[in-house]
């Protein structure tokens, strides 16, 4: 007996939560909380844009992300740590490709107080569970700056497969054109990754 057909591929801005974090679709009232935690240049060293210089910059970043959400090309989440109800950073789903049921997880940044804590692992577990078990993705992609070896190690610890490097792929802050390292996770690879992330949090 054949499997029932999957629903049409769509990525709604749905709130998500597990025992460690809540992911809230970006709203205008998040600007102040995001600006309050983003004062470290090191946090955004490898991102396309720099840390927020002032609240105007934070507002412009949020307006840009929300415009993409309105256009249906991105879902940007604010990460809230449940242990203290504190905003800890942001992450996005984007590069939606309907025929392949594929998307990318990225533009992830965490406040310094949330680095090397359960927040990133819990966020990735929540997003990947949503991607594979609710959206029925056929591929989830991640990429990072080739200079960012810390991010590469973190992605590899997830169990994502390194696919290669696109050279001079993306212009980032300061006009630098970076090489990007690409990774992916396929549905058949998800169960052991889910078990590994769950065990790490336990």
MIGU-772222 format. One record per residue: z, x, y of N, C-alpha, C in turn; residue in three letters. Coordinates in steps of 0.05 Angstrom, whole numbers, plus 5000, padded with zeros to 4 digits. Atoms other than C-alpha are relative to their C-alpha. Example, Ala and Ser with C-alpha at 12.3 -4.5 7.8 and 13.67 -1.06 7.14 Angstrom:
BEGIN
500050184976515652464910500050185024Ala;499949844976514352734979501449855022Ser;
% end
This chain:
BEGIN
500050174976500050005000500050185025Unk;500349844976497950295067502349945019Unk;497950034980502950405123499049815022Unk;500850184978502949875179499050165023Unk;501149854977498950075241502250055021Unk;498149934979502850415296499449855025Unk;500550134975503750075363498450195018Unk;501449834981499350335420501850215012Unk;498449784990501751005446500549965030Unk;499250034972505650925511502750145003Unk;497549854995511451315542501449865024Unk;498650144978515950835582502350175010Unk;497749864988521451085628502549864990Unk;497850135013526950885580502550175001Unk;497549845001534251115588500650074971Unk;499349905027536551525528502850115000Unk;497349895001543451725504500850074972Unk;498649955025547252055448502950075006Unk;497149954996554452295441500550205021Unk;499649774982553452885488498849975028Unk;501450024974548452705543498849725002Unk;501650234993545252125577497650095017Unk;502449944985538052175602499249765017Unk;500550224982536951735663497350055014Unk;502549974985529851625690500650045029Unk;499449924973529651945758499749775020Unk;499950214979531551475815500450145027Unk;499649884973531751585891502950095005Unk;497249934995539351595890501050244984Unk;499249755014539452205844499750255017Unk;500649764984537152665900502550165007Unk;497649864991544052835926501350154978Unk;498749865022546852995858498450244990Unk;501749775008540953435840500250235020Unk;499849794980541253805906502750154998Unk;497349885001548753925896500250214979Unk;499749815022547654305831497850215000Unk;502349815001541254685848500150195024Unk;499849804979543255275891499450284990Unk;500349745012541655845843497050074997Unk;502849925003534956205851499350074971Unk;500549915027535656475780499349764982Unk;500650245016535455755752497149945000Unk;502850084996528355665778498150245000Unk;501649754998525856385771497249974988Unk;502550025014520356195722498749725003Unk;501150274995518955485748497750025020Unk;502250004980512655305788500950005029Unk;498950014973516955165849502750125001Unk;497349874998523255505876502249805001Unk;497650174997530355245880499949865026Unk;500050164976531654715932501350165023Unk;498949864977532555065999501849825017Unk;498450204984535454436031499549734988Unk;500350275011535953696019497249895004Unk;502750094996529053586047498250094977Unk;501649905023526154025992500749854975Unk;499250165023530253645940498649725001Unk;501250274997527552985967497050024994Unk;502949975005520353245966499550044970Unk;500449965029521153475893500349734986Unk;499650265013523952795873497849815006Unk;502250184993518552425911497550074983Unk;502449925015513152835875500349914971Unk;499650085028516252705806499849694997Unk;500150295001517051965821497249895004Unk;502850084997509851915844498550034974Unk;501249975026507652195777501049784981Unk;499050215017512151685742498649745007Unk;501450254992509051115782497150004990Unk;502849985010502151375762499849994970Unk;500050015029504251375689499450264987Unk;500749745011503152125679502450164993Unk;497649845005510352345672502449814999Unk;497350124999517452115656501950225005Unk;498149794993522552545691502849884997Unk;497350095005529752485669502050185014Unk;497649864991536352685701501950024976Unk;498149965023541052985648502849985010Unk;497250044992548152745654501850064976Unk;498249935021553653065612502149784997Unk;498250235004557852515581503050085001Unk;497249925001564252925575501449975028Unk;498850024973565252915651498349845019Unk;501850184984559652445676498650165023Unk;501249834979556653035715497150054995Unk;502849945003549253125728499850304995Unk;500249725009547253775693497250125003Unk;502749904997539753835706498049794997Unk;502250195003533053515693498150104979Unk;502149945019527453495642497949785001Unk;502250194998520753145635498449984974Unk;502250055019515752845586497549975016Unk;502550024985508552935609497750094983Unk;502549935015501453125589499549814977Unk;500350205020500752475552497049994991Unk;502750015011494652465505500049784979Unk;499950255016493651775476498750034973Unk;501349995027488551915420501550164979Unk;498549835018492952465390502949924998Unk;497250074998499552115406501750255005Unk;498849744994501652775437501150005029Unk;498949964974505852985496501450275001Unk;498649754996509653575525502849955010Unk;497449994988517053685538500250255017Unk;499849764983518254135597501149945027Unk;498750014974520154245669503049964998Unk;497150025005527154315642501550215015Unk;498249804987532454635685502949894999Unk;497250075002540054645679501550155021Unk;498149864982545554795729501450224985Unk;498749775014549055455714502449914983Unk;497750085015555355085690499349884973Unk;500950135025551254745635498550194982Unk;501349805017547755365609501950104978Unk;498449905023550055625541502249804993Unk;498250215010553554965527498449814982Unk;501450185018551754375483497849845014Unk;501750184985547554055538497150034992Unk;502849975007540754365522499449914972Unk;500450095028541354265447500149704998Unk;499750295001543653545456497649875013Unk;502450124986537953405505497650024983Unk;502449975017532653685459500249824975Unk;499750185023535553305399499349715009Unk;500550284991535352655440497049965006Unk;502950034993528252765467498350014975Unk;501749985024525352975400500449764982Unk;499650245015528552395364498449775012Unk;501550214986525551925416497050044995Unk;502849955003518752265410499049944972Unk;501050035027518152255334500849734987Unk;499050245014522251635315499549755015Unk;500650244984520751155372497150005009Unk;502749994990514151385402498050084978Unk;501749925023511451635334497950215009Unk;501849794991508452265365498850154977Unk;501349835019503352665326500350295006Unk;499649724991504953295365501850005025Unk;498449954976510353515414499650305007Unk;500749734990508554125456502250105019Unk;498349874980512954615494498650265008Unk;501149744991510855215536502050135019Unk;498349854981514255755577498650245010Unk;501149764988512756345621500350234980Unk;499949775018511056965580502250205007Unk;497949824992516157345621502849904993Unk;497450135005521756865602500750024970Unk;499449965028524057155536502449834991Unk;497750175007530556755539499149724992Unk;501150265007526656105539498550004974Unk;501549985025522156345483501950004976Unk;498049995022528156505439501249724996Unk;498850275003531155815454498149814986Unk;501950185013524755455435499650074971Unk;500349925028524055865372502449924983Unk;497650095015531255695353499949704993Unk;500450285007529154965355498649974974Unk;501850015024524255115299497149945008Unk;502850044992517955015341498350234992Unk;501949805008511855395319498650125024Unk;501449874979509155915366497050004994Unk;502950035004501655795375498450225013Unk;501549794986499556345423500550005030Unk;499649954971498856555495497449935014Unk;502250044981494256285549500450195023Unk;499749804979493056855597499149895027Unk;500550094973493256745672499649705001Unk;500250295005494556015657500949835023Unk;498750184982498855745713501050155025Unk;499049884976500155925786502749895006Unk;497250084995507555905802500950115027Unk;499049924974512056065861499350295007Unk;500749744991510156665903497150074995Unk;502849965005502856585882499450154974Unk;500449865026503956935815498649824980Unk;501450165021499156705760501150104973Unk;498649925024503156715696498449964975Unk;500950075027501356755623502049804988Unk;498350215012504056155584500050034969Unk;499750005029506756175513500349714990Unk;500050285009505355525475501349984972Unk;498750075025509455215419499449714994Unk;500350285007508954565380501849934977Unk;498650115023512754125331498349764991Unk;501550225012509153655284501949814985Unk;498250195013512053025250501350104974Unk;498949915026512853355182502150235004Unk;498049794994516853925215502649895012Unk;497750114986521653455249502549974984Unk;497550045015526653285193501850254998Unk;498249775000529253995183500950095027Unk;499249934972529354115258502349815008Unk;497950204994533353475267502750084987Unk;497649925015538253705213501350245013Unk;499049754989538954395245501449945027Unk;498950064974540254125315502649844997Unk;497650165004545253605290502350174989Unk;497949825011549054135250501050195022Unk;499249824978549154595311502049865019Unk;498250154983552354045353502749934986Unk;497550075015557353865298501950244998Unk;
% end
